[in-house]
Amino acid sequence: MDKSQKIVEQLKILNKEKGPVPKELMDYYKEMTKKQKLVLDSIKDEKTVPEISKETNLSTSEVLWYLTGLVKYGKAEIIPAKTGYMKYKAK
């Protein structure tokens, strides 16, 4: 049995024990992914949190939440500012 077959077998066992993933959770994940992509697309050029918020129609707290994750996982970088807001840019 190769590695991919083992994974398939383990997933079958897990699905029997836990059941399928609830639709609400899948919908939540899809919405989060969509918003994260909006933020990532917005920062192709350097932008501040308020600029991203205005462009994506997301609240500044949501934008900051997604930016934190994007920076943590290496998909975006912080551009330090001498005054005012920091800027963010996609890698």
ABEGO torsion letter per residue (X at the ends): XBAAAAAAAAAAAAAAAAEBBBAAAAAAAAAAAAAAAAAAAAAABBBBAAAAAAAAGBBAAAAAAAAAAAAAAGABBBBBBABEBBBBBBX
